[in-house]
Amino acid sequence: MRMWQGVSALSSIEGIVSPAYTICIPGEKLCPEFVAYLFKMPFMIHQFYRYSQGLTSDTWNLKFNNFSKIKIPLPPLKEQKEIAAALSIAQEEIELLKQLTKKYKAQKRGLMQKMLTGKWRIKPEIINKYDEV
């Protein structure tokens, strides 16, 4: 529905969907995970933008008739699977790093609160050590 904004998703759930959405089932030559990553790429989003239609940008929609006209670059299936696997591992690492960052920020807030309330004092020699660096 809003593919021109980069909104698309891969789902393994079967069910009833609003007719406003375009639902596609991948063929044998496609790795669904690869295509899901591909559809998030700026050059693909631009294609979705070009083929979307509607009176105003708020109502633009990419109907299947136009969607089916879009040509996408497809490497062999084996390579699609390898690319999808590599991107999946990278995505997992990014998520772990985001979680770690969140924990470090919480720890920093706690440390700053203890220092600013005067519960903890920093020895001058420690501060001088970092001034030299």
FILO-717475 format. One record per residue: residue number from 1; x, y, z of N, C-alpha, C in turn. Coordinates in pm, 1 decimal. Last residue first. Example, Ala and Ser with C-alpha at 12.3 -4.5 7.8 and 13.67 -1.06 7.14 Angstrom:
# FILO-717475
   pos        n.X        n.Y        n.Z       ca.X       ca.Y       ca.Z        c.X        c.Y        c.Z
     2     1285.0     -225.0      708.0     1367.0     -106.0      714.0     1290.0        3.0      787.0
     1     1319.0     -569.0      780.0     1230.0     -450.0      780.0     1320.0     -330.0      780.0
//
This chain:
# FILO-717475
   pos        n.X        n.Y        n.Z       ca.X       ca.Y       ca.Z        c.X        c.Y        c.Z
   133     4551.2     1301.1     2800.3     4524.3     1226.6     2676.3     4467.2     1320.9     2575.8
   132     4544.1     1471.9     3015.1     4671.6     1451.5     2944.3     4650.8     1383.7     2809.6
   131     4289.7     1443.6     3111.3     4326.5     1571.9     3052.4     4454.3     1560.0     2970.8
   130     4296.2     1193.7     3226.9     4225.7     1207.8     3099.3     4252.2     1341.1     3033.1
   129     4444.3     1250.9     3456.1     4491.6     1147.5     3366.5     4426.6     1162.4     3229.1
   128     4284.3     1433.8     3590.8     4410.0     1481.5     3530.6     4465.0     1379.7     3430.0
   127     4085.7     1259.2     3685.0     4051.0     1364.4     3588.5     4175.7     1413.3     3517.3
   126     4241.8     1112.0     3864.0     4174.6     1043.0     3752.6     4138.2     1144.2     3644.0
   125     4321.2     1301.8     4049.2     4425.0     1236.8     3967.2     4364.7     1159.7     3848.7
   124     4080.3     1373.9     4181.3     4143.2     1466.4     4085.2     4247.8     1400.0     3995.9
   123     3824.7     1128.7     4196.0     3953.6     1176.3     4245.6     4018.5     1264.7     4139.7
   122     3485.8     1192.9     4212.7     3596.1     1148.6     4126.3     3724.6     1211.3     4178.3
   121     3231.0     1068.3     4423.6     3328.9     1173.3     4393.5     3438.2     1113.0     4306.2
   120     2885.8     1000.5     4461.9     3019.1      956.2     4419.8     3104.2     1078.9     4391.9
   119     2681.3     1158.1     4548.2     2699.9     1027.7     4612.3     2837.7      971.3     4579.9
   118     2626.9     1390.1     4414.3     2734.1     1393.6     4513.0     2754.5     1261.9     4585.0
   117     2458.3     1402.1     4209.1     2397.4     1416.1     4341.7     2502.5     1417.1     4451.7
   116     2630.9     1353.7     3997.0     2570.9     1486.6     4009.8     2504.4     1508.7     4144.7
   115     2700.2     1083.4     4033.5     2804.2     1187.4     4039.2     2742.1     1324.2     4063.2
   114     2456.0      954.4     4009.0     2532.0      938.1     4133.4     2638.5     1045.9     4146.3
   113     2390.1     1034.0     3749.8     2302.7     1070.5     3860.7     2377.4     1060.5     3993.3
   112     2592.6      911.1     3601.9     2584.7     1057.7     3605.2     2498.7     1104.6     3722.4
   111     2523.2      641.6     3642.6     2652.3      693.5     3691.1     2649.4      845.6     3702.2
   110     2271.4      634.9     3515.0     2285.2      600.0     3656.3     2413.8      654.8     3715.9
   109     2342.7      703.6     3253.6     2247.9      786.3     3328.9     2261.0      762.1     3478.8
   108     2511.5      485.4     3193.3     2567.0      621.1     3198.0     2475.5      714.3     3277.0
   107     2325.2      278.8     3190.6     2433.8      276.7     3288.0     2493.7      417.0     3303.9
   106     2174.4      357.9     2972.3     2110.6      347.5     3104.2     2215.8      348.8     3213.8
   105     2370.0      337.8     2773.4     2308.3      468.5     2801.8     2240.2      468.4     2937.7
   104     2420.8       63.5     2780.7     2527.4      157.4     2816.5     2470.7      296.1     2849.7
   103     2171.0      -30.2     2690.0     2217.2      -64.0     2825.3     2327.7       30.5     2871.2
   102     2172.1       72.6     2429.6     2064.7      111.0     2522.3     2106.8       83.7     2666.9
   101     2390.8      -66.3     2325.8     2393.4       80.2     2334.3     2289.9      129.4     2434.8
   100     2286.3     -325.9     2330.0     2403.6     -293.2     2410.8     2414.8     -142.4     2431.3
    99     2081.2     -299.2     2141.1     2048.4     -335.1     2279.0     2162.7     -298.7     2373.1
    98     2237.6     -241.1     1915.8     2138.5     -143.2     1962.6     2100.6     -170.6     2107.2
    97     2377.8     -481.2     1894.4     2452.3     -358.4     1923.9     2358.4     -247.3     1971.7
    96     2166.2     -651.7     1826.4     2240.6     -673.8     1950.8     2317.8     -548.5     1991.8
    95     2096.1     -540.5     1577.0     1998.9     -541.9     1687.3     2067.9     -561.8     1821.3
    94     2331.8     -592.2     1433.5     2287.5     -454.1     1453.7     2190.3     -446.2     1570.7
    93     2324.2     -871.3     1431.2     2433.4     -802.3     1499.5     2395.5     -656.7     1528.8
    92     2096.8     -912.0     1273.8     2099.2     -960.9     1411.8     2207.1     -889.5     1492.5
    91     2189.7     -803.1     1032.7     2074.7     -741.8     1100.4     2068.3     -784.7     1246.8
    90     2391.4     -985.9      967.5     2426.5     -845.5      993.1     2314.5     -775.5     1068.8
    89     2231.7    -1211.4      926.3     2332.8    -1212.9     1032.5     2372.1    -1070.2     1068.5
    88     2087.2    -1118.1      704.8     2017.0    -1156.4      826.7     2112.7    -1156.9      946.0
    87     2284.4    -1088.5      513.2     2212.7     -969.9      561.4     2137.7     -998.3      690.7
    86     2354.3    -1358.2      478.7     2454.0    -1261.2      525.9     2385.9    -1136.2      581.7
    85     2110.5    -1461.0      382.2     2168.5    -1513.6      506.5     2269.4    -1414.3      564.4
    84     2083.1    -1316.5      142.6     1982.0    -1303.1      248.2     2036.9    -1351.2      382.4
    83     2306.8    -1414.7        4.1     2295.6    -1271.3       35.3     2197.3    -1250.1      149.7
    82     2235.2    -1684.9      -18.0     2359.0    -1647.0       50.5     2354.7    -1500.0       92.7
    81     1999.0    -1667.9     -169.1     1995.8    -1726.4      -35.0     2118.6    -1686.5       46.1
    80     2101.2    -1557.8     -405.5     1997.4    -1486.6     -330.3     1994.6    -1535.2     -185.7
    79     2267.5    -1767.4     -487.5     2327.6    -1640.5     -447.1     2227.9    -1555.1     -367.5
    78     2070.8    -1955.3     -553.1     2172.3    -1987.0     -452.0     2234.9    -1858.6     -397.5
    77     1930.8    -1821.1     -761.2     1865.4    -1852.3     -633.7     1966.8    -1880.3     -522.4
    76     2121.5    -1559.4     -927.6     2073.0    -1697.2     -915.7     2021.2    -1725.5     -773.6
    75     1987.9    -1220.5     -889.2     2097.2    -1316.9     -907.4     2040.2    -1458.6     -899.4
    74     1781.6     -993.6    -1034.7     1780.9    -1118.4     -958.8     1904.2    -1202.9     -989.1
    73     1645.7     -676.6    -1034.0     1767.3     -754.3    -1061.8     1769.9     -878.8     -973.0
    72     1314.1     -632.8    -1158.8     1407.4     -634.5    -1046.4     1528.6     -719.8    -1081.2
    71     1078.2     -424.7    -1312.1     1183.6     -524.5    -1332.0     1279.5     -516.2    -1212.7
    70      736.9     -375.6    -1286.0      868.2     -338.1    -1233.1      966.0     -453.6    -1250.5
    69      490.3     -468.5    -1351.1      571.1     -411.9    -1459.9      713.7     -378.4    -1415.8
    68      359.2     -536.2    -1120.7      407.3     -645.5    -1205.8      493.5     -596.4    -1322.1
    67      275.3     -289.1    -1025.0      381.7     -360.2     -955.5      443.3     -467.5    -1045.3
    66       55.0     -236.0    -1187.9      177.6     -156.7    -1203.6      297.2     -226.9    -1139.6
    65     -114.7     -441.4    -1094.4      -94.9     -420.9    -1237.6       33.9     -342.0    -1263.9
    64     -124.2     -404.8     -814.5      -50.0     -517.4     -872.0      -22.5     -498.5    -1020.7
    63      -68.3      -60.9     -717.3     -155.3     -173.0     -752.4      -73.7     -282.2     -822.7
    62       36.9      131.5     -485.0      100.9       55.1     -592.1       16.8      -69.8     -617.4
    61      -91.6      452.3     -413.0      -96.1      309.5     -392.0      -28.0      241.7     -510.8
    60     -148.5      761.8     -248.1      -80.2      682.2     -349.5      -81.2      535.4     -310.9
    59     -256.0      930.9      -64.1     -342.2      821.9     -110.7     -276.2      735.9     -218.3
    58      -64.5     1118.4      -14.5     -120.7     1047.2      100.3     -206.9      928.4       57.5
    57      -17.1     1236.9     -257.3       82.0     1141.7     -206.9       28.8     1061.4      -88.5
    56     -332.0     1225.2     -435.1     -230.3     1295.0     -356.1     -134.7     1191.3     -299.5
    55     -446.5     1039.4     -617.3     -467.4     1183.8     -631.5     -363.5     1265.6     -556.1
    54     -233.6      777.2     -751.8     -334.7      828.9     -660.6     -344.5      979.7     -677.5
    53       24.6      528.2     -783.6      -72.2      623.2     -838.4     -172.6      662.6     -731.8
    52      360.6      411.2     -844.8      243.0      430.6     -758.9      150.7      534.6     -820.7
    51      590.9      402.2     -993.5      477.1      324.7    -1042.0      350.8      339.4     -956.0
    50      773.7      558.8     -851.8      743.1      591.2     -991.1      616.6      522.1    -1042.0
    49      786.5      420.2     -608.0      737.5      558.6     -612.8      692.1      593.4     -755.0
    48      909.5      187.0     -687.8      773.2      179.2     -633.5      707.6      317.4     -636.4
    47     1158.1      295.5     -758.4     1073.7      231.7     -860.5      928.2      223.5     -813.0
    46     1242.4      379.9     -505.3     1222.3      479.4     -611.1     1134.6      421.9     -723.5
    45     1271.2      134.5     -385.4     1169.3      225.9     -332.6     1139.0      333.9     -435.8
    44     1492.5       47.8     -531.2     1364.0      -20.8     -546.7     1250.1       68.3     -497.0
    43     1690.8      220.8     -446.8     1658.9      217.8     -590.1     1526.2      145.8     -615.1
    42     1697.1      170.5     -161.0     1651.0      298.2     -216.8     1614.9      292.5     -365.0
    41     1563.4     -143.3      -48.1     1674.0      -67.8     -108.4     1621.3       59.9     -173.1
    40     1360.7     -300.9       30.1     1394.6     -190.5      120.8     1506.9     -102.6       64.3
    39     1346.3     -507.6     -148.2     1237.7     -409.7     -150.8     1262.6     -291.5      -57.3
    38     1563.7     -664.1      -66.4     1571.4     -589.3     -191.8     1466.8     -477.7     -195.4
    37     1462.6     -792.4      159.7     1572.7     -695.8      173.7     1580.2     -605.9       50.8
    36     1266.5     -946.4       29.5     1227.2     -855.5      137.9     1335.9     -750.3      160.6
    35     1422.8    -1099.4     -142.2     1332.0    -1000.4     -199.7     1287.1     -899.9      -93.4
    34     1550.1    -1263.3       47.8     1628.2    -1175.4      -38.7     1541.2    -1062.8      -93.1
    33     1330.4    -1401.8      152.8     1409.5    -1316.0      241.2     1493.6    -1217.1      160.3
    32     1239.3    -1550.7      -73.5     1156.6    -1445.8      -12.5     1235.5    -1348.8       76.3
    31     1403.0    -1612.0     -358.5     1422.4    -1634.5     -215.4     1346.4    -1520.8     -145.8
    30     1267.4    -1731.1     -664.0     1286.6    -1623.2     -568.0     1309.6    -1675.2     -426.9
    29     1189.4    -1923.4     -835.4     1316.5    -1857.9     -865.6     1351.3    -1747.3     -765.9
    28      935.6    -2004.2     -762.2     1047.8    -2093.3     -732.2     1183.9    -2028.1     -754.5
    27      768.8    -1702.5     -642.7      782.4    -1822.4     -725.4      907.0    -1900.2     -686.7
    26      594.6    -1561.5     -363.4      713.9    -1577.1     -447.2      715.0    -1708.9     -523.1
    25      296.4    -1395.9     -371.5      355.6    -1522.2     -328.4      474.9    -1547.7     -419.7
    24      184.3    -1079.5     -261.5      248.7    -1160.7     -364.4      306.0    -1287.2     -300.6
    23      -61.5     -839.2     -220.6        2.2     -955.7     -161.8       58.6    -1040.3     -275.6
    22     -135.5     -513.3     -163.6      -92.8     -604.0     -268.9      -15.4     -717.2     -203.2
    21     -421.3     -385.9        9.9     -281.6     -428.9        6.6     -256.6     -521.8     -110.7
    20     -688.6     -346.7        2.0     -605.6     -229.2      -22.5     -458.0     -267.3      -36.9
    19     -823.3     -568.2       85.5     -795.7     -556.9      -58.4     -709.9     -434.8      -93.5
    18     -681.3     -700.3      385.6     -759.2     -596.2      319.1     -725.3     -592.1      170.3
    17     -662.3    -1053.7      425.7     -597.3     -922.9      420.3     -688.7     -825.6      347.6
    16     -661.1    -1354.6      606.2     -738.7    -1258.3      528.1     -672.8    -1122.0      540.1
    15     -371.8    -1573.0      592.9     -497.1    -1522.8      647.4     -564.9    -1426.4      553.1
    14      -65.9    -1698.6      705.8     -170.0    -1706.2      604.3     -300.1    -1655.8      666.1
    13      256.4    -1578.2      766.7      122.6    -1601.6      818.9       21.8    -1602.0      703.6
    12      498.0    -1495.4      700.2      476.4    -1639.3      683.3      336.6    -1678.6      730.6
    11      587.2    -1200.6      525.3      507.7    -1266.4      628.3      493.7    -1414.3      596.6
    10      768.9     -912.5      477.0      762.1    -1054.6      445.9      686.5    -1121.4      560.1
     9      667.2     -584.9      373.3      703.2     -684.3      474.0      691.1     -824.3      418.3
     8      710.0     -232.3      327.7      675.4     -364.2      275.7      721.2     -465.2      379.4
     7      760.0       88.5      277.0      684.0        2.2      366.5      644.0     -124.8      292.0
     6      876.5      283.9      129.5      963.5      180.3      182.7      893.0       84.6      276.8
     5      701.3      445.7       12.7      764.9      499.9      132.7      859.2      397.0      195.4
     4      598.5      291.2     -183.8      675.2      407.4     -228.5      741.1      478.3     -110.8
     3      434.7      119.9      -47.4      566.9       71.2      -86.8      656.7      185.7     -131.8
     2      189.2      128.3       82.2      279.7      243.4       87.8      423.2      201.4       54.4
     1       82.2     -119.2        0.0        0.0        0.0        0.0       87.2      126.6        0.0
//
